[in-house]
Amino acid sequence: MYTVYAWKTTLDTPFMRTCGSYAARLAAGGVAPEIGWPSPFCRVGPGLCESPKPDFSANGGNSSPEYRYAPGLGVSGLSPSGMWEDKSGTSFAAPLLARQCAFALGILQKFCEGGAQPFGVTVKAFLALTATEPVDQPAVRELAQRTLGRGTASVERLARPLAASGVMIWQGVLEDDQDIATIKVPIPREWLGMAERPRLRLILAWDPPVNAAVPDRWITRSVSPKLKRLADSPSQHPLKSTSTGSYTILERRYDLTKRPAGSNEDEDEDFWLVEIEYEQVAEYHPAMIFPPQQRVAFAAEIFDEGEARVSPQSSLQSLPMTQSMIRLSVPPAVARMPVVLRTLA
């Protein structure tokens, strides 16, 4: 299991993820007998502080029953001399994931104002939302859950969106732990009236400072979202919330037909609100002083789980507000505050 660093020269920090691997093609003599099954050498999570690892997976090839490489079982790539060769390992799967991260950064850069840049956490949220799930077969279901993460990451849906759903991406900076970001998310009333089981799936990601001296938490900041119909409405209760206490990605799924107590149906609009804030949950390393600013991002998707699978696209595109939702919401100039190292007394 290898850590992936996909660098882009315009970014301040690397996009870091962990990659598992699977066999993407059948080969005689391989331990994995089916396409998509975990590679025999793929390590099993969890990671630090019980974090779910790996996050994603890619083709890493197969191995022989002796757990050795054999010709035809691996992934094709170029050697340092420029010759094509076939090798197995998660170290050969990791660059495939890094490539998708780099592609996503390049595409999202086109939707930033001059001088602004997409965040690594923005890419993380989008790839987590749209990843193709691992193989779901009884013989390897549990193993796949432990070794393949969310599945195969791809930028395909940035270039070719699905007609059956509507995806929205947002990124921003919280100034400190007192700051609350409020984002309008278009959810058309027209579509809600037609959809049998309207759902919202939201994945939130952030990149907080960490402190290895706090082994039960590791991260020092916990970010949380709230979904509301209006600013003074009560928060919606999620159907599902997937997170590990100290992990930097959180997934929530909402039933958009549910109404919390105290909400007023007469005040419904064509947009809902997502509120995001962070809480300081652990101390920083005593030799470092971190700025209070916190980068956050989310990728959200609305879709119909009913039999008719009513698409929200036409309703979304007819809303005036969606015509202006074509830029990532980051100002061209953001004050960069360095991490300060200090001498311990």
C-alpha positions in Angstrom: 0.0 0.0 0.0 1.7 3.1 -1.2 1.1 6.8 -0.5 0.5 8.8 -3.6 1.9 12.3 -4.1 0.4 14.0 -7.2 2.2 17.3 -7.6 1.0 20.3 -9.5 3.5 23.2 -9.6 0.7 25.8 -8.9 -0.3 24.2 -5.6 1.3 24.9 -2.2 0.8 21.4 -0.9 0.7 17.9 -2.3 -2.5 15.9 -2.8 -1.9 12.8 -0.6 -3.9 9.6 -0.7 -3.3 5.9 -0.3 -3.9 3.4 -3.0 -4.9 -0.3 -3.1 -4.8 -2.5 -6.2 -6.9 -5.1 -8.1 -6.4 -7.4 -11.1 -7.9 -5.6 -14.1 -7.4 -8.5 -16.5 -7.4 -12.2 -16.4 -4.1 -14.1 -16.8 -3.2 -17.8 -16.6 -1.6 -18.8 -13.3 -2.9 -15.7 -11.4 -4.1 -16.0 -7.8 -7.0 -13.6 -8.4 -9.3 -15.6 -10.7 -11.8 -12.8 -11.6 -11.5 -9.3 -13.0 -11.7 -6.7 -10.2 -10.7 -9.0 -7.4 -8.1 -7.5 -5.0 -4.5 -8.1 -5.9 -3.0 -10.9 -3.7 -0.3 -8.6 -2.4 -2.6 -5.6 -1.5 -2.3 -4.6 2.1 -5.3 -4.3 4.4 -6.2 -1.2 6.5 -7.0 0.5 8.7 -4.5 3.3 8.9 -3.6 5.8 11.6 -6.2 6.3 14.3 -8.4 3.6 12.7 -8.8 5.7 9.5 -10.3 3.8 6.6 -7.4 2.8 4.3 -6.8 2.6 1.4 -9.0 5.4 0.0 -9.0 4.3 -3.6 -7.6 1.5 -5.8 -6.3 1.0 -9.3 -5.0 -1.8 -11.5 -1.9 -3.3 -9.8 -1.9 -6.7 -11.5 -1.9 -10.2 -10.2 0.7 -12.7 -8.8 1.5 -16.4 -9.1 0.5 -18.9 -6.3 4.0 -18.4 -4.9 3.3 -14.7 -4.6 6.0 -13.9 -7.2 5.8 -11.9 -10.4 5.3 -13.8 -13.6 5.1 -12.4 -17.1 1.7 -11.3 -18.1 0.3 -10.8 -14.6 1.3 -7.2 -14.1 0.7 -3.6 -15.3 2.3 -2.3 -18.5 4.6 0.7 -18.0 7.8 2.3 -19.3 11.1 1.4 -17.7 13.8 4.1 -17.0 15.3 3.2 -20.4 12.0 3.9 -22.2 11.1 0.2 -22.8 7.7 -1.3 -22.2 7.7 -3.8 -19.3 5.1 -5.7 -17.3 5.3 -5.4 -13.5 3.0 -6.2 -10.5 2.5 -4.2 -7.3 0.6 -1.4 -5.7 3.5 0.8 -6.5 2.3 0.5 -10.1 -1.3 1.2 -9.2 -0.5 4.4 -7.3 0.7 6.3 -10.4 -2.6 5.5 -12.1 -4.5 7.2 -9.2 -2.0 10.1 -9.2 -2.7 10.6 -12.9 -6.4 11.0 -12.2 -5.7 13.5 -9.5 -3.5 15.5 -11.8 -6.2 15.4 -14.6 -8.8 16.6 -12.1 -6.6 19.5 -11.0 -6.0 20.5 -14.6 -9.7 20.5 -15.5 -10.8 22.3 -12.3 -8.1 25.0 -12.9 -10.1 26.1 -16.0 -13.0 27.0 -13.7 -10.9 29.2 -11.3 -10.5 32.9 -11.6 -7.1 34.2 -12.6 -4.6 33.6 -9.8 -6.8 31.2 -8.0 -6.2 27.4 -7.8 -8.2 24.3 -7.1 -7.5 22.7 -3.7 -6.3 19.1 -3.2 -9.2 18.5 -0.9 -11.6 19.6 -3.8 -10.2 16.8 -5.9 -10.4 14.4 -3.0 -14.1 15.1 -2.4 -15.0 14.8 -6.1 -13.1 11.6 -6.7 -14.6 10.1 -3.6 -18.1 11.1 -4.7 -17.7 9.6 -8.2 -15.4 6.6 -7.7 -16.5 3.4 -9.3 -17.2 1.0 -6.5 -15.1 -2.2 -6.1 -16.4 -5.6 -7.2 -19.3 -6.8 -5.0 -19.1 -10.6 -5.0 -19.8 -12.7 -1.9 -16.4 -14.5 -2.1 -14.4 -11.3 -1.8 -16.9 -8.7 -0.5 -15.3 -8.2 2.9 -11.7 -8.4 1.5 -12.6 -5.8 -1.2 -14.0 -3.5 1.4 -10.7 -3.7 3.4 -8.3 -3.4 0.4 -9.9 -1.4 -2.4 -11.4 1.6 -0.5 -14.0 3.5 -2.5 -12.9 1.9 -5.7 -11.5 3.3 -8.9 -11.1 7.1 -9.1 -11.8 8.8 -12.4 -12.2 12.3 -13.8 -14.6 11.0 -16.5 -17.7 12.7 -14.9 -16.0 16.1 -15.0 -15.9 15.8 -18.8 -19.1 13.8 -19.3 -21.7 14.4 -16.5 -24.4 11.8 -15.9 -27.8 12.8 -17.1 -29.4 11.0 -14.1 -27.9 13.2 -11.4 -26.6 16.7 -10.7 -23.2 17.2 -9.2 -22.0 20.4 -7.5 -18.5 21.2 -6.3 -17.5 23.9 -3.8 -14.3 25.0 -2.1 -13.5 27.7 0.3 -11.5 28.9 3.3 -12.7 29.2 6.9 -10.9 32.1 8.6 -11.0 30.5 12.0 -13.0 28.3 14.3 -15.6 31.0 14.7 -16.2 31.4 10.9 -19.2 29.6 9.3 -19.4 29.2 5.5 -22.9 29.3 4.1 -23.3 27.8 0.6 -26.5 27.9 -1.5 -27.1 24.5 -3.1 -29.8 24.3 -5.9 -32.4 21.7 -5.3 -35.4 22.5 -7.5 -38.8 22.2 -6.0 -40.1 21.1 -9.5 -37.8 18.1 -9.4 -38.6 17.3 -5.8 -42.2 17.1 -6.7 -41.5 14.6 -9.6 -38.9 12.4 -7.9 -40.1 9.4 -6.0 -37.1 9.1 -3.7 -35.0 12.3 -4.0 -31.6 12.1 -2.3 -28.6 14.3 -1.6 -25.2 12.7 -1.2 -22.5 15.1 0.2 -18.8 14.4 0.7 -16.8 16.9 2.7 -13.0 17.0 2.8 -10.4 19.2 4.5 -6.7 19.2 5.3 -6.1 20.1 8.9 -2.8 20.2 10.9 -2.0 16.9 12.6 -0.3 16.0 15.9 1.1 12.5 16.4 1.2 13.1 20.1 -2.6 12.9 20.1 -2.9 9.2 19.1 -6.7 8.9 19.4 -7.4 11.8 17.2 -4.3 12.7 15.1 -6.0 15.6 13.4 -6.5 18.9 15.4 -9.6 20.2 13.6 -12.9 18.5 13.0 -15.1 20.0 10.2 -18.8 19.4 10.2 -21.6 20.4 7.7 -25.3 21.1 8.3 -28.0 21.0 5.6 -30.9 23.4 6.0 -33.9 24.5 3.9 -33.4 28.2 5.1 -31.0 30.0 7.4 -33.4 29.8 10.4 -34.6 26.3 9.6 -33.6 23.3 11.7 -30.9 21.0 10.3 -31.8 18.0 8.2 -31.1 14.6 9.8 -28.9 12.5 7.5 -29.9 9.0 6.5 -26.3 7.9 6.7 -23.1 9.5 8.0 -19.9 7.8 7.2 -16.8 9.0 8.9 -14.0 8.0 11.3 -13.6 10.3 14.3 -10.3 11.7 13.2 -10.4 11.3 9.5 -10.4 14.1 7.0 -13.3 13.0 4.8 -17.0 12.8 5.8 -19.9 11.4 3.8 -23.6 12.1 4.4 -26.7 11.0 2.6 -30.0 12.8 3.0 -33.6 12.0 2.2 -34.9 15.2 0.7 -38.5 14.3 1.5 -38.0 14.3 5.2 -38.8 17.4 7.1 -37.4 18.1 10.6 -39.7 19.3 13.3 -40.2 23.1 13.1 -39.7 23.5 9.4 -42.3 25.5 7.4 -43.4 24.0 4.0 -44.7 27.4 2.8 -41.2 28.8 2.9 -39.5 26.3 0.6 -37.2 27.6 -2.1 -35.3 26.3 -5.1 -32.1 26.2 -3.1 -31.1 24.8 0.3 -28.2 25.9 2.5 -25.1 24.0 3.5 -23.3 25.4 6.6 -19.7 24.4 7.3 -17.6 25.2 10.3 -14.7 23.6 12.2 -13.9 22.9 15.8 -10.5 22.7 17.5 -10.4 19.2 18.9 -6.7 18.8 19.8 -3.6 20.8 20.6 -1.0 21.5 17.9 2.5 20.3 18.1 4.2 22.5 20.8 7.0 23.4 18.4 4.7 24.8 15.7 2.1 27.6 15.4 -0.5 27.1 12.7 -2.6 29.8 11.1 -6.3 29.6 11.9 -7.4 29.4 8.2 -8.8 26.1 7.1 -9.3 24.9 3.5 -12.5 22.9 3.0 -14.4 21.5 0.0 -17.4 19.4 -0.8 -18.8 17.5 -3.7 -22.6 17.0 -3.6 -24.9 15.0 -5.9 -28.7 15.0 -6.1 -30.5 12.1 -7.7 -33.7 10.0 -7.6 -33.5 6.5 -6.1 -37.0 5.7 -7.2 -37.8 3.3 -10.1 -38.3 6.2 -12.6 -34.9 7.7 -11.8 -36.2 11.2 -12.6 -33.3 13.4 -13.7 -32.8 16.7 -12.0 -30.9 18.2 -15.0 -33.6 20.0 -16.8 -35.0 21.5 -13.5 -31.5 22.5 -12.5 -30.6 24.2 -15.8 -33.8 26.2 -15.7 -32.9 27.9 -12.4 -31.3 31.4 -12.9 -28.9 30.8 -10.1 -27.2 27.8 -11.8 -26.1 30.0 -14.7 -23.7 31.8 -12.4 -22.4 28.6 -10.7 -19.5 28.2 -13.1 -16.5 29.3 -11.0 -14.9 27.8 -7.9 -15.5 30.2 -5.1 -11.9 31.2 -4.2 -10.7 34.8 -4.4 -7.7 35.3 -6.7 -5.5 36.5 -3.8 -5.6 34.6 -0.6 -3.3 35.6 2.3 -0.8 32.8 2.9 0.1 32.5 6.5 3.2 30.3 7.1 3.5 27.6 9.8 5.8 29.1 12.5 8.5 26.9 14.1 9.5 27.9 17.6 12.2 26.8 20.0 10.9 24.9 23.0 11.8 26.5 26.3 
